[in-house]
Amino acid sequence: MDYYKDKIMKRYVTVVVCAAAIFTAIPSFAAVTLHYYNNDTEDRTYKVIIDGLPKMVTFKKSCTGFVIIHGAATKAVIETLQRKIEVSNEESIEIINGMIRKK
């Protein structure tokens, strides 16, 4: 009888530990993905705030692409010289003459 209790208890502990590992790892997979079109003839680098932490993001010149801003949030704030723009995951932006606008 004790053999079965030990086996069940070991299985229970294993399941609980695995579930805890999965739930603590989930926030590390969050990020903000932006689709962009940079109409300018030069690369543009902006300061982006995600989870309260600053990061620098570069948008390549004269192309369409996407950037991934790593963090545990699904929203970020892009700081330009003119203003701050809040963006969400999977949002599209356009850069013309250094100015960002949402599509």
N, C-alpha and C positions, 0 to 999 in steps of 0.2 A: 504493500500500500504506500509506504514512504517513497518507494522508487517512482511511482506515478506522480506523487505530489511534487517531488523534486524536478521531474521532467517538465511538468506543467509550469512550475515556478520559473524555471530557466527559460522556457519559451516566452512566458509573460514578460520577464525582464528584458529579453532580447527585443521583443516587439516594442516595448516602451522606449528603450534606448534608440532603436532605429527611428521611431516616430519623432523623438526629440531632435535627433540629428537632421531629419528632413525639415522640420518646422523652423529650426534655427538657420538652415541654409537657404530657405526661400527668399528672404530679403536681399541676399547677395546677388540674386539673378535679376533684380529690378534695374531698369535703366530707362533713359529717354532716347528714343530713336527719332531723329528729325530727317525728313526728306527736304532737300534744298535745291534751289537753282541760283547760282551765283552769276549774275550778268556782268560783273565787273571784270576788268582785264588784269586784276591782281588778286592774290589770295587775301582773304579777310580773316583776322583772328579776333575773337571776342572773349571776354570774361563771362563765364557761365556759373551761376550759383545753383547747386543741387545739394539737397540735404544740409544747407547752410555752409557748405564747403565750396570755395572757388576753384574753378578749373578753366583752362584755356582751350578753346576749340577753334580749329582752323577750317574754313570753308574754301575749297580749291577754286581757282579762277576759271571763269568761262565754262562752267560745266554743271551738270545735274548729278546729284549724288545723295548720299545719306551719311550721317554721323551718329555715333552712339555715345551718349554721355552716361558714363557709369555712375551708379549711386543706388540708394535704396528707395528712390522716389519715382513717381511717374510724371512729375512736373519739374520744370527748371526755369530759371530766369536768365535771359541773355541781356547783358549790359552793353549798350552802345554809348557813344558820346551824346546822343540826343535823348535816349530814353531807355527804360527797362521793359523787356517784352517777356511775358510769361508764356511758356510753351508746354504742351503736353506730349505724351508719348504718341508716336505715329502722326505727328502734325507736319504740315508742309509750310515752308517759308520761302521767300524770294528775297534776294539781296540785289539792290540796284543803287549804285553810287554810295555804297557803304551803309545804306539804310535797309533795315529788315522790315518786311511786312509779311503777315500771315496770308496764306492763299485760301 
